[in-house]
Amino acid sequence: MQDRQLQRSDFFLKSIYGKYLTASVLAMLATSVSGMIDTVIVGRFMGETGLSAMSLVSPVYLVYYTVGAVVGMGGSIAANMAIGRNDYAGYRRLFTLSFWTALALCAVTTALGLAFLDGLVALLGGEGETGELMRDYLYWYVLGGSFTLVIYIPLNFLKMEGKPQVSSFLFLLSSGLNVLLTWLFMSPVFGMGIKGASIATGLSMGVTALIGLWILFTRTANTRLVSLKGAPLGRLFADMLICGSPNGCNNLFNALRLMAVNSIILGIGAELFLPAFAMIKSVSDLLTGVVTGVASALMPIVGVYYGERDRESIRRVCRKALQLGGGLTLAAAAIVAAFPGTICALFNISDPAVVSSGEYGLRCLAASFVFGFFDLMLSGYFNTVKRPMLSNLILGLRLLVYLAPAALLLGRAMGIEGVWLSFIAAEALTLVTVAAVVWAIRRRRPELDGLLLESSSEQEISFSVENSLDDIVFASEKISGFCEESGIGMKTAMRLSLAIEEMLTVIITYCMDREKKQYIDIRIVKLEDGVLLRIRNTGRIFDPVRFYEENKDREDMADSVLGIKMIAGTAKQIEFHDTFGTNNLLIRF
């Protein structure tokens, strides 16, 4: 026992990241599978002409995703950092700004889309029968596009309220409704043709957006609309745009990528293979959904830890994401590479030449994700730690700067197979370039690690305590060594020891199951003007501050609240917040 030290357990991070990972991957897969099935249904009812039209219109809905991502994701990421700084008023202002900005953009995009519809069809390369199908689809898509913008608000802010499962449910609901309504509207029952698929998308998004907003406004602890009078709107708007730019650029570059590849395929006289590209694009969205789900699960967690300057927790959760995400991505890519013929049949592609080329393209796509996994993970990570330029660089390189020239050069030299090979080339070149850029940054700033995080200049310690009285007593006594090494005075050290013992005893008594081994995360930071103690756990939501206020005058609870009373009398600040749907207690001495 003499050699026993305070140690960090990954129990808290595993619990939180596991909850977000499952919800995020399911949500992204639901969206991707929905889009893929949507395309399959169009192919089944309208053949290869319908698939060609779907391939050509796909950049338009990516533009809507771009606008929605900048506002919804950007606002939520900036709000994550506000929570990390313990600025809940700033969190609500960012939510309010995001909400009203999304509504304003709904009116703008609808008006512009309807006014320039014919020009848009021509710009996308629509001619003849394919052009008519495109116009029919886009007219109804623009009318329902507002819901696509608004849905990003509840989907992202619900995660910050510790409700990733609800966000995942909304994704599943939207996807399920879309598939069901698309089949119904395009079937002989309604016989609406390709516009049925477009109307189905708008209706499914609308229903889901309204349900999501209702939950957000009535079933969350922190999210509400507030007055923006006197708020620094310029700074808030800039924060939203900066944090949202990588997500917006991802969708924008994807739209440009689709336009570029479609044009290259037409330019080399390979229009026969447009249905194959529509199929490959749908499967690519599916694989991207897996990686994006893994990266999205990181964003709220890393965002809060970044605001708290908790570098070690960021490193730990990123390592866990790479381990789990890498396995999921390799498994999904292996399935695609193993069954390309089955996938072609699923999309109703029957021309032997198109089937052969499509199978080769699917294998190239699967191989590209060996590199693409790291590209997408790094892009999401750099965005969350306020390095949007690096994030945007990755997206621009993999989706456009490297892809378009590679597709053009290889396509002219090798035909359609060269276009498929360009997917691998673009991802690999991007990863090499990013590695070189990170190396150059670290060479200029040696204090940065591989994740470009600085070593903290503050004296701090992080450790975990098992939910047992013996472990609590051990931690409260052992902390004196850190206090002595850090120059923390004896009086403050005694207060820290008391706070750990009393608060953790109350926590394991009222919000944790003593029969199950669980851990409480502790972080102590020596600041210039004092010491900060943060206590986190995944038990039932329990606010010790409210518990004290509600029971301080009850004689039968005097012993239970005595320790909290002593801490409250000596601490400069005690605050409790529900963060990630977990208990987050901050005490400052």
N, C-alpha and C positions, 0 to 999 in steps of 0.2 A: 504493500500500500504506500510505502514511502516514495516509490518511483512513479506513482500514478500521476498523470498529467491531465489537464483539461483538453479535451479533444472535440473536433468538429464531426458531427454525423451528417450524412446526406438525407436523413429521414424527411426533414421539412421540404427541402428542394425536390426530392423525388416525389413526394406527395403532391406538391403544387404543380410541378412540371408534368407529372403523369396525368393529372386532371386536365390541364390545358392541352396536352399533346393529344389525348384521345379525342377530345371535343374538336380540336382544330383540324386534325387529319380527317376525321369523319365529315366535318363540314366542307373542307376543300374537295374531298372525294365525291361527296354528294353533288356539289356544283359541277365538277368535271364530268362525272358519270351522267348527270342530267343533260349537259351539253352534248355529250357523245351520243346518248340515246336519242336526243332531239334530232341530231344529224342522221342517225340510223333510221328513225321513223320517216324523215323526209326522203331518204334514199329508198326506203321500202315502198312508199306511196308514189314518188315522183321520179325514181330512177336516177341515172347519172346526171341528167340535166338539172335536177333539183339539188344534187350534191355540188355541182359546179356553182350554182347560184349561192348556196350556203357558204362556199369557200370565198366567193367574191364579196359578200356582204359582211363577213366576220370582222373586218377592221372597224366597222361602225359601232358595234356594241362594245368593242374594246375602248373606243373613245369615251363612251359613257362610263365604263369602268374606271378610266383614267380620272375623270372629273370626280366621281364618287370616292375613289381611293385617296385623292389629294385632300378632300374635305373630311371624310369619315375617318380614314386611317391616320391621316396627318393630325387631325384634332385629337384623336385618342392617344397617339404616341406622345404628343406634347403634354397632354393631360396626365399621362403616366409619370412623366418627369416632375410635374407639379406635385403629385402625390408623394413622390420620393423626397421632395423638398418640404413636405408637410404643409403644402399650400392648397388646401381644399377649396378656398374661395377662387383661386386661379383655375383649379380643375373645373369648377362650375361655369366660370366665364368662358373657358375654351369650349365646353360642351355647347353653351348657348350660341356662341359665334358659329360653331360648326353646323348647328341645326338650322339657323336662319340663312346661312350661306348656301346650304344645300337646297333649301326651298327657293331661294332667288335664282339659283342656277337651273332649277327645273323649268322655270318660265323661259329663260334665255335659250336653253338647248332645244326645247320644243318649238319655239318660234323660228329659230334658225334652221332646224331640220326640215320643217314643212316648207319654208320659203325656198330652200335650195335643193329640194328633193331630186329633181330631174338632173341637175348638174352633178349631184353626188353619185347617182347611178352611172353617169357617163365617166366620171373620174375613176370609178372603181372598175371600169372595163366592161360594163354591161351592154350587151348588144342582142338584138333579135329576141328570141324566146327567153333566153337567160336573163336579158335586161328587163323584160316584163315581169318575170318572177321576182327579180331583185326589187323592183319598184313596189310591187304588191307587198312584199315582206317589210321593206323599210318604212312604208307609210304607217303601218300599224305599229311597228316597233317604236317609231318616234313618238307616237301618241301615248304609248305606255312607258316611255323611257324615263319619265320623272321618278317612277317608283324604283328604278334601278339606282338612281342617285341617292334617294332618301334611305334605302335599305342599309347603306353602309353605316349610318348613324347607330341604329340599335345593334347591328352585328358586332361593331367594334367596342362601343361603350359598355355593353353588357359584360364583355370579358373583364373590363376594369372593375366592374362591380362584383367580381368573383362568381359570375354566372356563365362560364364557358359552355356548360351543358345546354343552357337556354339558347345561346348563340348557335350552337351546333344543331339544336332542334329546329331553329328557324331556317338554317341552311337546308336541312332535310325536308322540312315542310315545303319550302319554295321549290326544291328540286322535284319532290314527289308530285306536287300539283302541276308543275310544268310538264313532266312526262305524261301524266294522266290526261291533262287537257290537250296537249299536242296530239296525242293519239286520237282522242275523241273528236277534236275539230277537223282533223285530216281524214278520218275514217269515213266510209260511206254514210254514216249516221248524219254528219253535218256536211261533208264534202266541201270544205272551205279551202282546200289547197294549201299552198305555202303560207298564205296569210294566217291560216289557223295556228301554225307554229308560232307566229309572231304575237298574235293575240293571247295565246296561252302563256307566253313569257311575261307579257305585261300584267295579266291577271294574277299569275302566281306571285310575281314580285309585289304587286299592290297589296294583296291579302297579307303576305308575310311582313311587309313594311309596317302596316297598320297594327298588326299584333305585336310586333317588336317594340314599336313606340309606346303602345299601351303598357307593356311590361316595364319598359324603361322608366316611364313617368309614375307608375303606381306601385312597383314592386322592388325598388332599389333604395339604398340608404343615402347615397351621396349625389346622385344625378338629378338635377332640376334646372329649369330655366331661371335665370336671374337677370336683373337689369345690367345693361352694359354701359350705363351712364357713368362717365368719369373713368372708365376702364381704358388701359393703353391699347386701343384697338389695333394700331399699327404694329406694335410688337407682337400681340397675340396672333394677328393674321400672318405675320412673317414666320412665327414659330410653327403655325399650322402648315404653311406652304413648304417650309424647309423640311419638316418631318414627313410631310406627305409626298414630297417630290419624287423619292425613289419608287414608291408604290404607283404614283401616277405615271412616272417615266416608264415603268415596267409595262403598263398597259399601252401607253402611247407607242413605245418602241415595238411592242408586239403587233400593234396595228400597222405600223410602217413595215415591219418585217413581212407580214402577210401580203401587203400590197407589193412589196419588192419581189418576193418569191413568186407570187401570182404573175407579175409582169415578166419575170425571167422565164417562167415556164411557157408563157405565151410567146415570148420573144424567141425562144429556141425551137418553136414549132411543136411543142409537146403538150398542147391543150388537151389531148386525149387523157393525160394523167392528172388533170385537175381534181377528179373525184378521189384519186389516190392521195393527193395532198390534203384534201378535206378530211379524209380518214386519219392520216398521219397527224394532222393538226389536233384532231379530237383526242387521239391517244396521247399526244404530247401534253395536252391540257391535263389529262389524267395523271401522268407521271409528275408533272409540275405541281399538281394539287397535293401529292404526297409530300414533296419537299417543302412547298409553301406552308402546308399544315404544320410541319415540324418547326419551320422558322417562325410562323405566326405565334406558336405557343411560347416562343422565347420573348416576344416583343413586350407584353405587359410586365413580365417578371424582370427582364433585363432593364427595361425603362425605369421601373421603380428603384431597383438597386443602383442604377447609374445616378439617379437623383440623390440617393443616399450616400454616394461615393463608396459603395461596398464592392470593391473590385474582386475580392476573393469569391464572393457568391456568384458574381458574373462568370468568372472562370469555371467554377464548378458546374453551373447549369449549362454552360456552353459545351463542356465535355460530355455531359449526359445527352445533350441534343445530338451531337455528332455520332455518338455510339448508337442510339436508337434510330435516328433518321437514316444513317448510312445503311443499316440492315434493312429497313423498310424499303428504301429506294432500290437497292440491289435486287431485292426479291421481286418488286414490281417490274423492274426492267428485264429481269430474267424471264418472267412470264410472257412479256411482249415478244422477246427474242425467240422464245420456244414455240409460240403458237401464232405466227403471222398469217398463215393461211386461214385459220379459223376467224381471225379478226377481219380479214378481207371479206369472207363469206357473210359475217355479221352485218357488214355495211352494204351488202347486196352488190358487191363489185364482182362482175362475172367475165368481163373481157380478159382473155388469157394474158395479153401483154400488160394490161393494167394490174392484174393480180400479181404477176411476176415482179413487176417494178415495185408494187406496194409492199410485198413481202421484204424485198431488199431495203426499202425505205424504213420499214418498221425496225429492222435489225440495226440499221444505222442510228435510228433514234434511240434505241435502247443503249447502244454503246456510248452515245453522246452524254448520257446521264451519269456515267462514271465520273466525268468532269463537271457536268452541269449541277450535280448535287452540291459540290463545294462552292460553285459560283453563286447559286441561289442562296445558300446558307450565309455566305459572307456578305452578300448584298443586304439581306434582312438584318444581319447583326450590325453592320456599319451604319445603317440607317438609325437603329435604335440608340447607338452610342454617339450620336450627333456627328457622324462623318458622312453626310449625304453626298458629297462629291465623289467619294470612293464608291458608294453604293450605286450612284448613277453611272459612274464609269463602267462598272461591271455590267450593268444592264445594257448600256449603249454598245459595248463591245460584243457581247454574246448575241444580242438580238439584231444588230444592224451593222456596226462598223466592220466587224469581221465576217459576219454571215453573208451580207449582200455581195461583197466582192468575191468571196469564196464560192458562193452559189453561181455567180455570173461566170467566173473563170472555169470552174470545174464543170458547170453545165455546158458551156460552149465546147469544152474539150472532150467530155464523156457523155453528154446527153443528160437525161433525167437522173441517171445513177449518180452523176457528179453533183447534182443539186442535193440529193440525199446525203452524200458524203460531206457536204459543207456543214451539216449539223454538228458532226464530230469535230471538224476543224475549228469551227467558231468557239465551241465550249473549251477545247483544249488550249487554244491560243489565249482565250480570256483568262484562264486559270494561271497560265505562265506569266501573263502581263501583270496580273494582280499580285502574284508572289514577288515579282520584281519591284513593283511600286511599294509594297509593304517593307521589303528589304531596304529600299532607298530611304523610306521614312525613318525606319529604326536606325539606320546608319547615321542619319542627321540628328536623331534624338534617341540616344542609347538608353534612356530611362524607360522607354516603352517596351512592352513585351510583345509576343507574337499576335496578340489580340489588340494591339495598339492602346493598351491601358497603362496608365502611369502607376508606379508604385506609390502608395499613399504616403503623404508627408506627415500624416497624423499618427500618433501612437494608438494602436487599437488591438483588440483581441476578439476573436469569434470562437465560440465553442457551443456544445450542445449538452443538455442536462436531461437524463432519463427521468421519467415521471415517477420517481420514488423519493421518499424523504431522505434516505441515506445519500443519494446522489446530490440532492439539493443542498444538504449540509456540507458535503464535500466541496461543491462548487463555491459556496459562500465563504468558506475558509480559504480555499486555494487561490481565490482572486487577489488576495493580499500580495502575492508575489508579483503579479502584473502591476499593481498599484505602486509598489515600491520601485520597480524598474522604470516606471513611467513618470516618476516624480509626483504622483498624486498624494496629497496630504493625508495624514492619518485620519482626520475627521471625515473627509470625503470617502476614504477607503472603507471606513466603518459603515457609512451610510449606504455605500454600494453593496457591501456584504449583507446588511440588513434588508435592503430592497430585494436582492436575489432570493434570500431565504423566505421572506414573508410573501412576496408576490407569487413566487413559484409554488409555495405551499397552498395559497388560495386557488391558483390556477388548476393544480392537479386535483384539488378537492371539488371544484365546482364545474370544470369544463372538460375534464379528461377521464377516460375509463382507466382506473388504476389496475385493472386486470390485464390490460393490453400494454405491451411495451411501446411507448411513444417517446418522442424527444421534443424538448423545447429549445429553440435557437436563441442564443444570447450574443449580443454584440455590444462591446464597450469601447467608446472612442474618447480619447482625451482631446478636448478642444482648447482654443486659446482662452476662452472665458469660462471653462468648466468641464464637466464630464457628461457624456450622453450614454444612457443605458437603453437598449432596445430589446424587447422580449417578444418573440413570435412563436405561435403554436397553431396546430391544425385542429384543435379540439372544437367543441361546441362554442359558438360565439358567446363570449363572456367579457363584459366590460367591468373591470375592477373599480374604476372610478365611480360608475353609476351604482355598483354594488355597495360601495361605501356610503354614498349619498343617501341611498334608500334605507340603509340599515344602521346608520351611525347613532340614531336616537333610541334604538331598541335594546333593552337591557339583555335580552336573551342572545343577542348577536354581538355583544361587547367584545368577547374574546376573538371572534372571527374577524372583526374590522380593526382591532387594535394595531396590528402591524401596518395596515394601510394608512391608518391615522398618523402614525409616527413618520412614515415616509412622506405623506402629504405635507406634514409640518416642516420638513427640512428641504424638500425639493423645490427648485425654481419653477418647474413645469412638469405636469403629468397629463398625458393625452392618450386616449384610446381610439383606434380606428379599425374598421373592418376593411382590410386590404387583401385582395385576391380571394375574398370570402374566408379569410383567416383572421386570427386575433393578432393585433399589432399594437403593442403598448410601448410608449416612449416616456422615459423619465430623465429629466435633466437636473443635474446638481451644480 
